[in-house]
Amino acid sequence: MSYRSTVAHRRSQAVDRRVMSPARIVAGILGVILLVMGGVALARTGLSSLTGETATVLGFEHTALMGLIDIVAGLLFLVAAAAVAVRGQLTGISLLTAAFGAVMMIEPGAMSDALGGGSDLGLLYVVVGLLGLLAAMMSPTRVTEVEAVHEDTVDRY
């Protein structure tokens, strides 16, 4: 009586991909600053009236609506900081931020009633947008991949 032996091979492979870019750090810092500004503005004005009461945060007048805009913008910058495609997302968010700031600077009277800040807050948003664009365009992106391969050999009778 003969026994037949077979050998089975199992192979598993895992790839860990990491993207590093200074743009992630810049996007994270900008996001945290906007998030804190918005949070403080909301804490000081409350949500009873979005455009009624104003509060001064870091030298800029804010209504509750502007605080909400700050929070949303900050969260978008933080999402860009966590994204693999940080440069593309940071570029888009920065362009929107700079455009919003430009509108606030061009029409400060119309914006100051609803948002609290006028051209000075618009200038802040333009500067934040330009910093984000500069970081997105000038930051190199380094991708590292670590591959792990595991092989098993199993004898079967």
Secondary structure in CASP SS format (residue, H / E / C, confidence):
PFRMAT SS
TARGET T0000
AUTHOR 0000-0000-0000
METHOD secondary structure of the structure
MODEL  1
M C 1.00
S C 1.00
Y C 1.00
R C 1.00
S C 1.00
T E 1.00
V E 1.00
A E 1.00
H E 1.00
R E 1.00
R E 1.00
S E 1.00
Q E 1.00
A E 1.00
V E 1.00
D E 1.00
R E 1.00
R E 1.00
V E 1.00
M E 1.00
S C 1.00
P H 1.00
A H 1.00
R H 1.00
I H 1.00
V H 1.00
A H 1.00
G H 1.00
I H 1.00
L H 1.00
G H 1.00
V H 1.00
I H 1.00
L H 1.00
L H 1.00
V H 1.00
M H 1.00
G H 1.00
G H 1.00
V H 1.00
A H 1.00
L H 1.00
A H 1.00
R H 1.00
T H 1.00
G C 1.00
L C 1.00
S C 1.00
S C 1.00
L C 1.00
T C 1.00
G C 1.00
E C 1.00
T C 1.00
A E 1.00
T E 1.00
V E 1.00
L C 1.00
G C 1.00
F E 1.00
E E 1.00
H E 1.00
T C 1.00
A H 1.00
L H 1.00
M H 1.00
G H 1.00
L H 1.00
I H 1.00
D H 1.00
I H 1.00
V H 1.00
A H 1.00
G H 1.00
L H 1.00
L H 1.00
F H 1.00
L H 1.00
V H 1.00
A H 1.00
A H 1.00
A H 1.00
A C 1.00
V C 1.00
A C 1.00
V H 1.00
R H 1.00
G H 1.00
Q H 1.00
L H 1.00
T H 1.00
G H 1.00
I H 1.00
S H 1.00
L H 1.00
L H 1.00
T H 1.00
A H 1.00
A H 1.00
F H 1.00
G H 1.00
A H 1.00
V H 1.00
M H 1.00
M H 1.00
I H 1.00
E C 1.00
P H 1.00
G H 1.00
A H 1.00
M H 1.00
S H 1.00
D H 1.00
A H 1.00
L H 1.00
G C 1.00
G C 1.00
G C 1.00
S H 1.00
D H 1.00
L H 1.00
G H 1.00
L H 1.00
L H 1.00
Y H 1.00
V H 1.00
V H 1.00
V H 1.00
G H 1.00
L H 1.00
L H 1.00
G H 1.00
L H 1.00
L H 1.00
A H 1.00
A H 1.00
M H 1.00
M H 1.00
S C 1.00
P C 1.00
T C 1.00
R E 1.00
V E 1.00
T E 1.00
E E 1.00
V E 1.00
E E 1.00
A E 1.00
V E 1.00
H E 1.00
E E 1.00
D E 1.00
T E 1.00
V E 1.00
D E 1.00
R E 1.00
Y C 1.00
END
